[in-house]
Amino acid sequence: MRRALVPVVAVAAVVLALLAGSASAETFELAPSAPPLPAPTLPSSEIPNEPGGILLPPNVFNAPFSPVRVLSEEQLRELWLRAGGAYGVPWQVLAAINKIETNFGRNMGPSSAGAVGWMQFMPDTWLRWGTDGSGDGIADPWDPEDGVFSAARYLAAAGAHTDLQRAIFAYNHAQWYVDDVLELAALFGGGAGDGAVVFTLDRLGLALDEAQAAVSSVSDALRAAEAREQELSARVDEAVTVAEDPALLLSDRLVAQRDLFALDGENADAAAEVERLRAELAAAEAALEAARSGAHAASFAPAAAGLLAAPTRADGYVFPVGGGPASVSVGHDHHDYPAADIAAPMGAPVYALADAVVVETVDDGRCGTGLTLQTREGLVWIYCHLSHREATVAPGAFLTAGQWLGLVGSTGNSTGPHLHLGLRPSRYPQEMPWFQEFAGLAFSWQDAPTVTPAHAGPIFALVPPVAPALEPDDAVIEFTLPRG
């Protein structure tokens, strides 16, 4: 556990140092650190592609044309710089969109809406603005150079030179998305202006995601193994009863004894598997605690908190699922009674929504793994379908708002990963003002537009060149940082 904890905390310390050093850095250059590579002739951002004007890979909107390319941090930054310089778009904005849309190409979909590739283009939009950024003659949305250059071209076409917020809104029609992109872009531009903060946070986030996924997976395996052991134990008891029944024929008892011998072996193997998985879960929980400690130390900045799925607070409450509006969503209704089904990825963190006391823990076929807690107002909240529940969550335990309770899962009567949030007395949580405060901050609505207040900053602006004339790659970007 100590060996796992030291590097995570060390990485968090680097983040803190970088963030501290970025407080006064508000001007950034679009110049690459090395001479730019020869670039293909790029299409204008003022005129979309003619119908049939680009060559596409076969089956382009269903699967990658070739194996997915993994780029290093240096390669990513060089690509953002080249594409941003080519179309006059801040490279930090391209980097932020790349992170939010596909996690730097690690999760390229297709999305539920049908968006594909490195920068998540809808097929119709790609046909109009898709660009061959690599120079191989093919406009492939799954190719990092084609994807990033196309994003730069599209943002420029949408007016990024004069109204960057409007251009980002055109990329994804949600104000929360604009806010997230600008906040993350500001973080990319901090410190040395090379994205070091975000790349360090990215490594922390990967460690946290992997640790959460491991705990969720091992918890599922342990539940299945425990159920198997219970089933075999019951069969062993039945076989013992038969084997020791004097009223039965000797031949029947001998058959039962033979079956009992085989069942004893299976039961012993099942018990050993349960013990192995319990030990594996303990190790996974220790690794998760180390990852969570490192992430918590670096999550005080808004954009950093979003990257690390830290608790989101508003109006005295904490939203019970971490991850942000890009991955967490809620509908206004529930299928058969008042409740909120909060959709989120498997293994997403679950938090206490307010200061509360645990009333009971739940493990049954309907709720799955869950709990109920009571807040100071006397309201009782029901959490269901967790893949893992923190061991300290026990009846009578006191919880503080934002305390980690477990991980999103699909246990019990569930058709997919989500947190079922119920309330007694019965009503829709979605109708409560505090819940609605989180729209666009912690979740997006599944069945209606997610409206959030206009963004108050960081705001980028391209500074016009001054004599002597600067090359496009020497353009300077400025933005204001919000003041506490």
N, C-alpha and C positions, 0 to 999 in steps of 0.2 A: 504493500500500500504506500509506503514511503517513497519507493522508487517511482511509483506512478504520480505521486502528488508533486514531487519536486519540479519536474519539467513543466507541468501545467501551471503551477504558481509562478515559475520563472517566466513563462510566456506572458502571463497576466501582468507581471511586473514590467515587461517590455511595453505592453500596451499602455499601461498607466504612464510610463515615461514618455512615450510617443504622443499620447493625448495631451499631456502637460506641455510638451514642447510645441504643440500646434496651436496654442491659444491665440497667438498674435499673427499667425500666418494666414493672410487673406488675399495674397496675389500669387498667381501661378502662371507658368509659362507652358506653351504647347510645343516646346521644342524637344524632340527625342534626344536621348543621351548619346546616341550613335548616329552616323550618317544614315539617312533613310534608304531602304532597299528600293531597287527599281520597281516602279509601280505600273500597272497596266493603265491604259487610257480609260478613264472613268467617265461614266455618263453624268449628265447634268442633273442637278437636284431640282431644276425648274420644269423639266419635261419628263413624264413617266414613260415607261417602256411601251412601245407599240405592241399590240396583240401579236404573240408569237415572236417577239423581238429578242428573247433570251433563250439560250439553250439550257434545258433542265435535265437533271439526272433521271433515269427511269424510276417510276414509282416514288417520286420525290416527296410527296406529302404524306407518305405512310411510314417510311423507314429511312435511316441514313443510307446514302449512296455508297459510302465506304466506312471502314472502321472509324469510330469516333476518335478524334485527335485530342490528346491531353497536352495543354500548354503550360509551361512554367510561368512563374510570376513575371519574370523578365520578358518572356515572349508575349504574355498578355498585355503588359504595359506598352511594349513597343507597338503592338497591333492597335491598341486604343489611340495612341499618339498619332500613328499614320492615318488612321481613318478620320479622327477628329480634325487633324490638320488639312486633310484633303477636302473636307466639306465645311470647315469653319465651325465645328461643333466642339464644345468642351470635352476633352477626353475623359474627365472625371464623370461626366454624365453618361457617356458610353459605358464606362466601367461599372457605374452603379446599376444601370439597366442590365448589363451582362450578369452581375451578381444576383439581382432580384429575380430576373427571368429564368435563368438556368443554373445558377450557382457556379458560374464560370464554365459552363458546358458540361456539368456533371449530371444534370437532370433536364433533358431536352424534350421530354414529352413523346408523342404529341399530347398537348394539354386536353382537358375535357372540352374546351371550346374549339379545339382543332388547330391551335397554333403549333408551329414546328420549328426546330432548329435552334441554333446558338443564341438567337435573339428573339425567338418566339414570334414569328410572323404568321398571320393568317394567310392561307393560300392566295386569296384574291389580292391581298396587299403585296405579297411577294411577286406575283406576276407583273404588278405595276412598278414596283420599286426594287425588286431583287437585282443584285449587282454582282458581277464577277470581280471580286476584290483580289483574288489570288492570281489571276491572269492565265488560268488554264482553259478558258473558253466556256466554262460551265458556271451558271449561277446556282449554287447549291446552298440552301439555307442551313444544312448540317455542317458546312465548312466554316470554321471560325472566321477566316478572312472575309469570305462572302457575306456572312451574317453580320459582322460588325460594320463593314463598309456600307452595307445596305441600311443598317440602322442609322448610321451617320447621314446617309443620303436622305432617308425618310424624314429625320428630324429637321434637316435643313429645308426640305420641301415644305414641312409643316410650319416653318417660320422661326426656327431656332435662333436665327441671327437677330431678330428683333423682339421676340417674345418666347423665351425659353420655356416658361411654364406652359404656355399654350401648346407648344410643340410636344412636350412630354405628355400632356393631357391627350393629344391626338394619338400618341403611341398606345396609351391605355386610358380609357375614358373614366377615370376615377381621381378625385382630388387627393385621396389618401395615397395613391400611387405617385402623384406628383410630389407630395410631401416626402415620401420615403426616398424617392430618387434624389431629390435635392439635399436631404439630410445626409444620405450616404455619399453623395458626390462631394459634399463639404468635408466629410471625413477622409475621402481619398485625397483631397487637396491639402490636408493638414501636414504638419511637420515638414519633411523634406519635399513634399509634393510628389512623392513616388508611390503612394498607396501603401506604404509600409504598415500603417495602423490597420487598415482593412485586411491586408494579407495576414497579419498576425491574429486579428480577430477571426479571420476565416479558419485558421488552424485551430484556434480554440473551439470554434463552432463545430468543426469536423470531429474533434475529439469528443465534444459533448453529444453530438448526434450518434456517433458510434457507440458511446457508452450507454445512452438511452436505448438504442436499438438492441444492444446486447442484453440489457436487463429485461426489456420487453420480451425478447425471443426466449430467453432462458426461463422466464416466469411462465410463459405459455407451455414450454416443454415440461416444466415441473408440475404444472396442474395436470397435464395429460398423464404423466408418470404416476402421480399420486392417485388419480382416478383408476389407473390400471392396477396399482397395488391394492387398492380397496376392493376392486372387483375380484382379484385373485384371492385375497384374504377371505372374502365371502364364499368363494368356491371351495377353498380349503376347509372352512368350517363345515360346509355341507358334506364334503367327502369324509371328514372325520366322523360326522354323525352317522353316515351310512356304514363306514368301516367298523364302527363300534356297536352297531345295532344287533343285539343277540337274536332278534326275531327274524333276521334275514338268513337266507341260505349261506353256507360257508363260501360257496362259489361266488355269490354276489358280493360278500364282504371282501373276498380276495381281489376281485376286480376293483372294488372301491379303494382298497389299499394300494393297488398298482397305480390307479389314477391319482391317489393322494401323494404318492412318491413323486410323480411327474409335476403335480401342481406345487408341491413344496419347493421344487427346484425353480420353477417359473416365478414363484412368489419371492424366493430369495433373490433372484436376479432383478425382479422389479424393485424390491426394497433397496438393493445396492444402487440401482439407477436413480432412485429418489435421493439417496444420500449423496451420490455424485453430483446431481443437479443442484441440490441445496448448497453444496460447497461451491459449485460454479456460480450460483446466484450470489452467494456472499462475496465472491471475488469481483463479480460484475458490479455489485452495489458499491463496493469500495472504490472501484475505478470510476463509477459514476459520481460518487461523492467528491473525489479528487477533481474530476472535470467540472463539476458544478461549482466547486470552490474557486477554481481558476476563472471560470466564466463570470461568477458573481463579482469578483474583484475588478473586472474590466467592463462591466455593463452599465456604468452610471451615465454615460452619454446616450442620448436618445437613439441615434443610429446604431451604436454598439449594442444597446439593449435589444433592438429589433433583430440584429444578426444572431444574438445568443438566446433568443426566445425568453428573455427575462420578463418578470411580471409587469404588466401594464396597469398603471394606477390612474383613477379618475373619480372625482366626486366621493372620496372616502372609501371606494371599493377597489378591488383588484379583479381583473377579468380572469376567470378560472382556467383558461387554456392559453399557453404561450405559443408564439409563432408569428403573430401579426396577420393583417388582412390579406396578405398574399397567399397564406396557406390555411387560414382558419375562417370558417364561414358559418352562418346561422340563417335559418328560415324564420319567418314571422310566426308560422304555425307549427303544430305537431300533429302526427297522423291520427291520434285518437283521443288525446286529453291534453290539457295545458301543461306544457313543458318546453324546454329548449334542447334540441339535438345540435350540439356544437361540433361540426365536422372538422377534423384535424388529422394530420398524418399519424400513423401508428408510432407510438413512443413519444409524442409531443408532451411537454410537461404540463401537469395539472396542479393548480394552486388553490389555497383557501381564499375565498372571495372577500372575506372580512374576518375580523377577530371573532373567534367562535370556540365552542367546545364540541368535541366529538360525542354524538349521542350513541351511535353504534356503528360497527363495521358489518358489511354485507358480503356474503358469498353464496349465491344461489343461481338457479337456472334462468331467472328472468333479468335481474339486475347485473348478474355476473359478479365481478369484483368491484366493490363500491363502499360507500360510507354515507352516513347522514351527520350533519353538523347543525348546531343551533347558534344563531348570532345573538347579539345583545338585544336586538329588537324582538326576540322571541320567535323569529322565522326559522323554520327547519328546512334545510337544503339537502337534496338527495343527489349524490354523485353515483353514476353507474357506468359499467362497461370498461373499467380500467384494465389495462394489461398487467399493471403492477401497482401495489399500494405500499407506501412507505411503512416500515415496521413500527415506527413510533406513533403511527396513527392508530390509536386504540380508544375504546370507550372511556370517557372522562378526561381525555387529553385536551389541553388548551392549545389553540392554534392562533397564530398571528396572521393578519392579512398578508397574502403573498407567500405564505409558507408552502414549501413543496410537499404535495400529498402523494404523488405517484405519476403514472404515465397513461396517456390515452391508449385505449385498446378496443377490442371488439368482443369482450367476454359476455356470457349470458345470451339473452335474446336480442342479438344485434346483427345487422346486415353489413356492417363496415365500421372502420375506426371512427369513433366520436365519443364525446362526453355527453351523456344524457344528464341534464340538469333539471331536476324537479323541485317543487316548492310546496310546503304546507304552511298555511292554508293554500289550497290549489289556486294557482293563477299562472299566466304566462310570464316568465322572467323577462322576456323580450319587451313587455309593456312597461317595465319599470324604468324610470328616468336614468338611473345610474347605468343600467345595461345599455341603453341607447347612446349614452355618452361615449361608449367604446367603439361605435360604428366608425370605421375608417382608421381607428387607432389600433384596435386589437383584433377586429374581425371585419369581414364584409358581408353584406346581406346577400343571401342566395336568390331571393325572389323580388328584389327591388333595388334601385340605385342606392349606392352608399354615398351619402352627401356629408362632407366634412367642411369646416370653415376654410376659407382661403388661406394659403400658406403665408406665413409671416417672415420666412427667411431661413436658410441662406439663399440668396438670389444671385445668379451669375449674370455677368454682362461682358460682352466682347468689347475691349477697348480699341478704338480705331488706330491704325498704324500712324506713326508720326515720322517726320523726316529725320534721318534718312529712311526711305521706305523699307519696311520689314517684309520678309518672305512670309507666306501664310503660316508656316510652322513656327514663326516667331511671335505670333499674335499673343497678347496677354489677356488673361481672364481674371476678372475680379469678382468677388462676391462678398456680401456682408454676413457675418456670423451673428446669431442671436445672442443677446446679452442677458445674463441672469439677473 
